[in-house]
Amino acid sequence: MDRSEHRAVRRARKAWRNGLGTTAEIATDSSEGDYAWRISLAAISRDSTFSTFAGMQRIITFLGPGGVRLSTEGRGSRELQ
């Protein structure tokens, strides 16, 4: 199996539509339209609404000090540390 290294610091950061964070895309597979899967690193600058992506399964892993609480309307919230 071949290995490759992907450093997030070398990736261009895109601002979120709401302006409250940024995302650096590390790897994607766009063979099925928009994308079949994506690995990205997000920086959250302050409290904001947790966006939904209809039809997408999301796996969220928190990296860094502190914690983050994810809340979704009608589905409650979950703290990640």
CNS distance restraints for C-alpha pairs under 8 A (distance, minus, plus):
assign (resid   6 and name CA) (resid  26 and name CA) 6.53 0.50 0.50
assign (resid   7 and name CA) (resid  11 and name CA) 7.12 0.50 0.50
assign (resid   7 and name CA) (resid  26 and name CA) 7.60 0.50 0.50
assign (resid   8 and name CA) (resid  24 and name CA) 6.48 0.50 0.50
assign (resid   8 and name CA) (resid  25 and name CA) 7.73 0.50 0.50
assign (resid   8 and name CA) (resid  26 and name CA) 6.33 0.50 0.50
assign (resid   8 and name CA) (resid  41 and name CA) 7.12 0.50 0.50
assign (resid  11 and name CA) (resid  24 and name CA) 5.74 0.50 0.50
assign (resid  11 and name CA) (resid  25 and name CA) 6.77 0.50 0.50
assign (resid  11 and name CA) (resid  26 and name CA) 6.96 0.50 0.50
assign (resid  12 and name CA) (resid  24 and name CA) 5.92 0.50 0.50
assign (resid  12 and name CA) (resid  25 and name CA) 7.62 0.50 0.50
assign (resid  13 and name CA) (resid  22 and name CA) 5.94 0.50 0.50
assign (resid  13 and name CA) (resid  23 and name CA) 5.35 0.50 0.50
assign (resid  13 and name CA) (resid  24 and name CA) 4.52 0.50 0.50
assign (resid  13 and name CA) (resid  25 and name CA) 7.53 0.50 0.50
assign (resid  14 and name CA) (resid  22 and name CA) 5.33 0.50 0.50
assign (resid  14 and name CA) (resid  23 and name CA) 5.30 0.50 0.50
assign (resid  14 and name CA) (resid  24 and name CA) 6.40 0.50 0.50
assign (resid  15 and name CA) (resid  19 and name CA) 5.95 0.50 0.50
assign (resid  15 and name CA) (resid  20 and name CA) 7.74 0.50 0.50
assign (resid  15 and name CA) (resid  21 and name CA) 6.06 0.50 0.50
assign (resid  15 and name CA) (resid  22 and name CA) 4.36 0.50 0.50
assign (resid  15 and name CA) (resid  23 and name CA) 6.57 0.50 0.50
assign (resid  16 and name CA) (resid  20 and name CA) 6.42 0.50 0.50
assign (resid  16 and name CA) (resid  21 and name CA) 5.54 0.50 0.50
assign (resid  16 and name CA) (resid  22 and name CA) 5.40 0.50 0.50
assign (resid  16 and name CA) (resid  23 and name CA) 7.13 0.50 0.50
assign (resid  20 and name CA) (resid  44 and name CA) 6.41 0.50 0.50
assign (resid  20 and name CA) (resid  45 and name CA) 5.48 0.50 0.50
assign (resid  20 and name CA) (resid  46 and name CA) 6.10 0.50 0.50
assign (resid  20 and name CA) (resid  47 and name CA) 7.56 0.50 0.50
assign (resid  20 and name CA) (resid  48 and name CA) 6.54 0.50 0.50
assign (resid  21 and name CA) (resid  42 and name CA) 7.03 0.50 0.50
assign (resid  21 and name CA) (resid  43 and name CA) 5.41 0.50 0.50
assign (resid  21 and name CA) (resid  44 and name CA) 4.40 0.50 0.50
assign (resid  21 and name CA) (resid  45 and name CA) 5.13 0.50 0.50
assign (resid  21 and name CA) (resid  46 and name CA) 7.48 0.50 0.50
assign (resid  22 and name CA) (resid  42 and name CA) 5.59 0.50 0.50
assign (resid  22 and name CA) (resid  43 and name CA) 5.27 0.50 0.50
assign (resid  22 and name CA) (resid  44 and name CA) 6.74 0.50 0.50
assign (resid  23 and name CA) (resid  40 and name CA) 6.45 0.50 0.50
assign (resid  23 and name CA) (resid  41 and name CA) 5.57 0.50 0.50
assign (resid  23 and name CA) (resid  42 and name CA) 4.29 0.50 0.50
assign (resid  23 and name CA) (resid  43 and name CA) 6.40 0.50 0.50
assign (resid  24 and name CA) (resid  40 and name CA) 5.51 0.50 0.50
assign (resid  24 and name CA) (resid  41 and name CA) 5.16 0.50 0.50
assign (resid  24 and name CA) (resid  42 and name CA) 6.35 0.50 0.50
assign (resid  25 and name CA) (resid  38 and name CA) 7.39 0.50 0.50
assign (resid  25 and name CA) (resid  39 and name CA) 6.30 0.50 0.50
assign (resid  25 and name CA) (resid  40 and name CA) 4.31 0.50 0.50
assign (resid  25 and name CA) (resid  41 and name CA) 6.50 0.50 0.50
assign (resid  26 and name CA) (resid  38 and name CA) 7.69 0.50 0.50
assign (resid  26 and name CA) (resid  39 and name CA) 5.52 0.50 0.50
assign (resid  26 and name CA) (resid  40 and name CA) 5.12 0.50 0.50
assign (resid  26 and name CA) (resid  41 and name CA) 7.22 0.50 0.50
assign (resid  27 and name CA) (resid  38 and name CA) 5.82 0.50 0.50
assign (resid  27 and name CA) (resid  39 and name CA) 5.21 0.50 0.50
assign (resid  27 and name CA) (resid  40 and name CA) 6.98 0.50 0.50
assign (resid  28 and name CA) (resid  35 and name CA) 6.70 0.50 0.50
assign (resid  28 and name CA) (resid  36 and name CA) 7.58 0.50 0.50
assign (resid  28 and name CA) (resid  37 and name CA) 5.74 0.50 0.50
assign (resid  28 and name CA) (resid  38 and name CA) 4.30 0.50 0.50
assign (resid  28 and name CA) (resid  39 and name CA) 6.31 0.50 0.50
assign (resid  29 and name CA) (resid  35 and name CA) 5.53 0.50 0.50
assign (resid  29 and name CA) (resid  36 and name CA) 5.48 0.50 0.50
assign (resid  29 and name CA) (resid  37 and name CA) 5.52 0.50 0.50
assign (resid  29 and name CA) (resid  38 and name CA) 6.57 0.50 0.50
assign (resid  30 and name CA) (resid  34 and name CA) 5.74 0.50 0.50
assign (resid  30 and name CA) (resid  35 and name CA) 3.89 0.50 0.50
assign (resid  30 and name CA) (resid  36 and name CA) 5.66 0.50 0.50
assign (resid  30 and name CA) (resid  37 and name CA) 7.38 0.50 0.50
assign (resid  31 and name CA) (resid  35 and name CA) 6.58 0.50 0.50
assign (resid  31 and name CA) (resid  36 and name CA) 6.59 0.50 0.50
assign (resid  32 and name CA) (resid  36 and name CA) 5.42 0.50 0.50
assign (resid  49 and name CA) (resid  71 and name CA) 7.62 0.50 0.50
assign (resid  49 and name CA) (resid  72 and name CA) 7.92 0.50 0.50
assign (resid  50 and name CA) (resid  70 and name CA) 6.52 0.50 0.50
assign (resid  50 and name CA) (resid  71 and name CA) 6.28 0.50 0.50
assign (resid  50 and name CA) (resid  72 and name CA) 6.22 0.50 0.50
assign (resid  61 and name CA) (resid  80 and name CA) 7.71 0.50 0.50
assign (resid  62 and name CA) (resid  67 and name CA) 7.40 0.50 0.50
assign (resid  62 and name CA) (resid  68 and name CA) 7.57 0.50 0.50
assign (resid  62 and name CA) (resid  80 and name CA) 6.13 0.50 0.50
assign (resid  62 and name CA) (resid  81 and name CA) 6.36 0.50 0.50
assign (resid  65 and name CA) (resid  81 and name CA) 7.88 0.50 0.50
assign (resid  66 and name CA) (resid  81 and name CA) 6.44 0.50 0.50
assign (resid  67 and name CA) (resid  79 and name CA) 7.00 0.50 0.50
assign (resid  67 and name CA) (resid  80 and name CA) 5.56 0.50 0.50
assign (resid  67 and name CA) (resid  81 and name CA) 4.38 0.50 0.50
assign (resid  68 and name CA) (resid  79 and name CA) 5.75 0.50 0.50
assign (resid  68 and name CA) (resid  80 and name CA) 5.32 0.50 0.50
assign (resid  68 and name CA) (resid  81 and name CA) 6.64 0.50 0.50
assign (resid  69 and name CA) (resid  77 and name CA) 6.61 0.50 0.50
assign (resid  69 and name CA) (resid  78 and name CA) 5.54 0.50 0.50
assign (resid  69 and name CA) (resid  79 and name CA) 4.19 0.50 0.50
assign (resid  69 and name CA) (resid  80 and name CA) 6.12 0.50 0.50
assign (resid  70 and name CA) (resid  77 and name CA) 5.32 0.50 0.50
assign (resid  70 and name CA) (resid  78 and name CA) 5.30 0.50 0.50
assign (resid  70 and name CA) (resid  79 and name CA) 6.28 0.50 0.50
assign (resid  70 and name CA) (resid  80 and name CA) 7.71 0.50 0.50
assign (resid  71 and name CA) (resid  75 and name CA) 7.42 0.50 0.50
assign (resid  71 and name CA) (resid  76 and name CA) 5.71 0.50 0.50
assign (resid  71 and name CA) (resid  77 and name CA) 3.97 0.50 0.50
assign (resid  71 and name CA) (resid  78 and name CA) 6.51 0.50 0.50
assign (resid  72 and name CA) (resid  76 and name CA) 5.79 0.50 0.50
assign (resid  72 and name CA) (resid  77 and name CA) 6.25 0.50 0.50
